[in-house]
Amino acid sequence: DTLELDLSVVEPSLAGPKRPQDRVLLSNLAEQFMTSDFPSFSGQASYAEKRSVAVTGTNYELTDGAVVIAAITSCTNTSNPSVMIGAGLMARKAREKGLTVKPWVKTSLAPGSQVVSDYLEKAGLQDDLNALGFNLVGYGCTTCIGNSGPLPEPIVNAINEKDLVVGAVLSGNRNFEGRVSPHTKANYLASPPLVVAYAIAGNLAIDLKQDPIGQDPAGNPVYLKDIWPSTIEIQTVMATAVTPEMFRSRYSNVFTGTSDWQAIAAEESQTYSWKTSSTYVQNPPFFEHMTATVNGVSSASIVGARPLAILGDSITTDHISPAGAIKTDSPAGSYLIGNNVTVADFNSYGSRRGNHEVMMRGTFANIRLQNEMVPGSSGGVTKYMPDGTDMSIYDAAMKYQAAGVPLIVIAGKEYGTGSSRDWAAKGPRLLGVKAVIAESFERIHRSNLLGMGILPLQFQAGTTRRTLALEGTETFDLSGLDGGIQPAMTVTLTVNRANGSTETVALLCRIDTLDEVEYYRNGGILHYVLRQLLTA
């Protein structure tokens, strides 16, 4: 068979504004953005109708669609010399045309390798990138994982004044809600050259295929095509600037580390000496109360369960366990302050993943999470039942644990999509979640839930949280496990409503293999492996 592709119809693409799988053509992005259904955003038909706020201390206004972050980040894109050199050449051409980056755009360059800096310097392109604000800020994970640093306070104030829908354009891998920045609701993944282009344009509502990207000093319009480097130009620079010796030189002693790394004092021992004072690494309680043998599985383990959260579709692992900034007024922030950590030293959830006290407090703490139990809310909030008090998900979970109440999470389609983040299963386990009931699961996350002893249950066709009209005031009983667990078995969920009525529905138990049966019987894969070692 022959597969033909007409290269003349291939167009530049981006992905966003909320998921990496949502590809959008460059020519369609402005229209797609302007008709998006963001809260507080009416989806006006033209850029001229966007809301605007004067930025204190400046001579410009911030509008809906403003690009406030433009980041050439590490991971996949910066390992490709052609696109990095392409970004540098675009910066050079932009300089030659007299173009500059809009003043409200925070720019950065964080390659995944020092080799990138070597060939950009050798080609003279780093100077061009620097001139547009794409200065080197470091190597490794930055904006893509939420480590872009704070936006200027006047910009944040302007965003908050009218709840503007502003954006980020980055050359990273993922753009799930709340991941890149707490202030950017629209986040688009793009090639490094397009990151430069949007930094110059300054707004997502500009059609870069046909609208000017800017004006030269004489006031003449400059279009994207005027500064886009050709393949020949890129290859010519690559031929002289990128050499094998660069890679050999940088990586010959990569595991030796820097002098600072070498100077770190490390205790030589077979086991780690836990330090109770550390806010970065703590001994997790996953093996507490573990017995040498399996106690068995009974439906009695999930009786009278309360919903911790009722969620919609495409709940990502970033929603469940965010990796970015820690809010000062969050349970995790309160914990750190209580342990004498200053706000400036909070770091991120990702950097503190070795401390379960931080991570369990951060579970379901994504600022974009919408719990249907608390209509109109955003962030890690739930309704503690039966008194109906609004409180943080962490605080409610601790109250339920103290009262001996098991918890479940209810969701729509594609629960657990996104990064295969282990804390998206570990966190709910520590909060006391016994089961997750969803319309469908992302494959790896379903496996991770079982690995932590959480039961994944799937609504059968025609049944959803909406058809059941769930409000969060109900309690739930699970039956059907008494006779033993089998892969893909059917179990029964009883919904006990606040008015005294009950309803039963059949659920598909998403334990898919015999190995997973054993993992769940043992309370998770960690307990299973330890018991196997004890009997070996």
N, C-alpha and C positions, 0 to 999 in steps of 0.2 A: 504494500500500500504506500501511497505517496501523500504526504501532508503538505499542502501549499499555504504559504502565508504571504499576503500582499503587504510588503513593508511600507508602502505609501499610505496605508490607512492606520498604521500604528501611531498612537498618540501618547504624549506624556500623561502619567497618572499619579494620583496621590491616594491616600487611604484615610478615611475619617468620616465624621468628626469624633466618633466614640469607640470604634473597633478597627483593628488592623485588617480584617477581612472585607471591610466596606470600601472597595475600590471606587474611585471617582475620577473621571477624565478631567484633566486640567481645564478643558474648555467648558466643562459642566460645573466646576466647583463653586463658582460665584453664585450661580442659581441655586445649587443644592444647599449652600450655606444659608442663603436668604430665605429659603422656604423650610428650614429646619424647625423642629418643634421643641426648642429649648424652653424651659420655664422662664417666664418674664420676657420672652422673645416672641413677638407677634408674627414674625415671618413676613415682613413688608416686601413689597414687590420691587423696590428699587433702592439703591444705595443712598439716594438723596433723602429717603424717609427714615434713615437710621437715627436712633437716639444719640445724643452727644453730651459730653460733660467737659467743661473747661478744667484743665489740669493746673492745680495751684502752682504758682511760681514759674509757669511756662507761658509761651505764646501760642499754644496749640490746644485743640480739643481731642478727647478720646471718644471714639464712636463704637457702636456695635460692629463687630467684625475686625476691629483693630488687632493686628498681630503684635502681641506684647513679648513673645518669646520666639526667637529664631535660632535654632541650635543645630550645628553640625556635630552630632554625637557619635559615640563609639559604637561597638557591636558590628553589625553586618556591613553597613555602608562604608565605614572608613577603612575597611580592609581591601577595598577596590580602588587601586590607584587611578583608574580612568575617571571615576566620578569625583574623586578628591581634586585631581588636577583640573577637571572640568569646572569645579567650583572656584578654584583659584583663578583660572582664565576668565571666568565670568566676572569675578571681582576686578580683575585687571581691566577688562573692557568697560565695566561700569565706571571705574575711575577715569578712564580715558574720555568717557562721555560726560564726566562731571556729575555723576549720580552719587548719592549718599544714602545711607540707611535712615529711615524715619526715626526721630528722636525718642519715640515711645517704645521702640523695639529693643529688648535685651538680647544681645547676640553673644554667642560663645562657640568655641571650637574645642572639642575634647576627643581626640583620636583614640583608637583602641591600641595604638602602637606608636612607639617613638620613631619608628621608621617613617611614618607619615610626615612627621616634622622634618626628618632628614631630607626627604625628596621635595617637600614644599619649599624648604629653605634653599636647597640647591637650585631649584627652578626659579627662585626669586618670587614665588607666588605668595609666600607667607606675608611679605610686606603689603601685597595687595589686599589680602584678607584682613590684615591688621587695620588697614586704612578704613575698612568698612565695619570695624568693630569685632571681627571674628578672631579675637586674640586667643591664644592657647590658654586654657584654664586648668588643664590637667589631662591625665590619661585614665580611661576607664569609665565606669558608669556615672553619668551625670544627669542631664535633663530627662532622659528616657525613663529613669527610675525615680524621678522627682527631686533630684539633687541639683537643681538649677540655681538654688539660692533665692532669697526673697526679691520680689520686685520692688522698685522704688516706692516709698510710702505715698507720694502724690498720685502715682499710677493706681495703686491699690485703692486709695480713697475715691478716686474717680470711678473705678469699676464698681465699688460698693454703693456709691451714691444713687445710681439708677439700676444697679444689678445688671450691668452691661454684659453682653455675651461677647467676650474677647477670645482670641485664639493663640495657639502655638503651632509653629511649623518646625518639625524636627526630622532629622534623618535617622531616627531610632527604629526600634522594632515594634514597639507597643504603645498604644495611646488610649488605654482603657480609662474610664471616667475617674477623675480624682488622682490619676497617677502622675501626670506631668507637673501640674501645679494646681493648688486649690483655687486659683483665680481664673484659669482658662477652661471654659466649658467646651470649646471646640478645639480639638487637637488633631492635626493632620500629619501623617507620615509622608515624607517626600525625599527625593534624591538631594544630595548636597547642593547641586546647582540651583534647584528649585527653592531650597532654604534661603540661599542668597537672594534669589529673585523676590521672594515674599518679604524679606527684610527690607528691600528697597521699596517695594510697593506699599507695604505697611498695612494692608487690609485684605481680608479674605473675600470681600464683596467686589473686588476688581477682577475682571476677566482678563487674565494675562495673555490669552490667545489673541485678543483683538483690542484691548484697551492699552494705553501707554503705561509703562511701568514707572515712568517719571519724565522729567524734562531736563534738557541740558541747560547750561548757564544762559544760553540765548533764548530759552523758552520754547525750544523745539521739542516735540514729543519724541520719546525714546521707547521703543517696543522691545519685548523680550527677545524677539528674533534678531535685534540689532546687537545684542551682547551675548547671545548663546554661542559657545565655542563649537567649532566643527570637529568631526571625528579626526580629521587629518591634523588639526591643531593640537588636539589632545595627544594623539599618538606621537607626534613630533617631540613634544615635551617629555613624554614617558620614555622615549628611546634614549634620552640623554640624562634624565633626572633620576630614574628608578634603576638601581643596580642590585644584583645578587649580593654584593659585598655589604650593602646596607643591612640586609637581613642577617647575614652571618655575624656581622659586628655586634648588632644589638642583641642577638639571641644566643651567642656562644656561651655566655655566663648567666643566662636568665634566671637559673635557680639559685645562684649565689646571693643575689640581692644586693642592695646598696649598703654602704657603710652603716647607715642608720639601722637597717634591718639586722645587720651582723651584730650590732651593739646591743640589741635587745637581750636582756637577761632572761633565761628560761630555765626552769627547774627540771632536772633530769629525773624522771620517775615513770613507772609503768602506768600509773593512773593520774588523773588530774586532781589537783588539790583545790577543791571548791572554796571560793572566797565569798562569804555571805555579804560583804560590803560592796561587791561588784554590781554595777547596774548594767553591765554588758553580758556577763555569763553567769548563769545560775543553774543549780542542779534541778532539772525538771521533775515533776512528780508523776511521770508516766508509769512508774513501777510501784508506787505506793499502794498498799493494801492488796498487792498481787499474791495469790496463793500458788503453791507448787503444782497443783492440779486444776483442771478446768471445773468450774462450778456448774457448768451447763447453761443453756439459754432457755428462758421461759418468757411467756407473754407478760408475766407479772413484772418484768423489768420495764415495760412501757405501759403503764396504766395510770390514768389521770394526768397525762402529759399536758403541758401548756405550750402554746406556740411562742417561741422567742421572737420570731419574725415571720411575716408573710410577705413574700417578695415577688417581683415580676419576672419577665423573661431576661435571658442573657445576663444573669448575675455572674460576674467574673470573679476569679480568685483575688483580683484587686479590690472588688467590693467586699469580699469576705475577710481578707487580710491585707490591708494596704501596706505598701513598702515605702511610702514617701514621708513627708514631714509630719511631725507629731504636734498636734494643737495644744496650746498651753492649757486650755480649759477642758481637755479631754481626760478620761480616766488614766490613760498612760501618762499624760502631762502632769497630772496631780501626783501620780506615783513618783515620777522623776523629781519633781519639786520637793516632795516629802523626803526624798533621799539626797537632798542638797545638790541636785544637778541644776545649774542655771539654764535658763531658756536658750541662751546662746550655744549651750553644749548639748541640747536635746538630741542632735543628730537626726536619724530617721528610724522608722520601724525596721527597715532592711538591715541597718547596721546593728540593731539591738535584737536580732532574731535569736541570739543565744540566751536571752533572758525571757523566760516564759511569763514572768510577771508583767512585762511590757507587752508582749505579744498577745496574751489573752485579753488584756485591756484594750488592745487595738483591734480585736476581732469584730467584724461588722462595723468598724469605725470610719469607713470611707465617707467623706463628706457628701458624696453624690448618692449614697444609698437611700432608697425610698422604701420605708417599711409601711406597708398598707394598713398595718394596725394603728398607725398614727398618721391619718391623712394630712397632706400638706407639709409633712416633716421632711427633713433632709439630714442625713448623717446617722450615727449609731444610736438611735433612740427607739424605745419600744414602750408598750403599755403594760405595766405590771398588774397582773390579775390575781385575785378578783376585784381589787379596789379601783382599778383603772387609772392608776397614777402613771404619768409620763416620767420616764427616767432613762438613763443610759442603758444600753443593752448589757454592758458588763455588770452594772449595779443590780439590774433586775436578775441576771443569771446567778449572782451570788446570793441574793435573797431566796431565789427558788432552791438553790443548793442547800441553804441552811434549813429550809422547810422540807427537804426531801422530795421536791417536785421534779420529775423528769421533764426534759424539754425536747421539742421538735422544731424544725424549720420547714416551712412550706414555700414552694416556689413554682415558677412557670417553666418555660422551655429553656434548654441549654444551661442548666445550673452548673456552675464551676468552669465555665469556658475561660480561656486565657492561659496565662502561665501556669505550669504545673507546680504550684507553690505548696510546699508541704504544710506550712502553717495555716493554710486555708482549711485543712482537716484537723491539725493539732489544736488550733485555737478553739473551734467549736467543741472538741472533745473536752478541753479543760473547762469550758463554760457549762458543761453538763448536757450537751445535745446528744440525744440517743438515736435520733433518726432524722433524715432529710427526705421529705416527700416532694417530688417534682414531676413535671410533665416529661422531662428528659434530662439526661446528664451528659456532661462532657466526659469522654472516655477515661482519661487519666485521673480526673478528679473523683469520679465514681470509685476507682480503684483505691485512691488515697483515703477516701472516707472509710472504706472497709478496713484499710490498713490501720486505721486508728480506732476501729471498733464501733464506728457509726454506721447504722443500717441505711442504705440507699433504697428508697421505695418509690415506685413510679406509678402515677395515675394511669389507669387504663383509658383507652380512647373514649372520648365523650365526657370524661370527668376531669374537672380542673378546680382550682381554688375558687374560681368565679361561679361555676355551676353549683358548687356547694354553698356559695354565698357566705364564705368564712369571714368573720369579723375580728377574730382574735380573742373573743370572750369565751370560746369553746374549750372543752377539755377533750382529750383523745385517748382511746384505748386501742391497743394492737393485739390481735389474737391470731392464732394459726401456727405458732412456732412450737407449741408444746410437743408435738409428735416428732420433732426433729427437723432440721433445715435441709432443704434440697435446692440446688440451683434453679433459678427462674420459677420458684414456687409462688402460689397466690396466698396472700395474707388478707386479713379483714381489718379494716379501720372503722372504729365506731366513733362518730362525732356526737358529743354530748353538748347540746346547746344550753345557753343560759336560761332559756324559758322552760327547760325540763324535757324538751323533745330530743330524740336521738335519730341518727341516720347512719347506716352502714354502707361502706363501699369496698370493693375489692381492689387491692393494690398488687402490682407485680414486684416481687422482691428481687432487686437487682444484684443479688449474689449470683454471679454468672458461672462460676467454676467450683469444682470440689475443693481445690486449694483454698479458695476464698471462704468456703464453708468453715474450714479449719481455722482460718485467720479470725473470722468473726466469733466462732465458738470460744476462742482463746482470749477474746477481748481486744484483738488487734494483732498486727504482724510482729510488733515488738515483744509482746507477751508470748506469742507463738515461738519465736526464735529463741527466747530465753529458756522456755520450757524444754525445747529441743536440746539445747546445750546442757541443761541440768540432767537430762536422761541419757545423754550420749556416753 
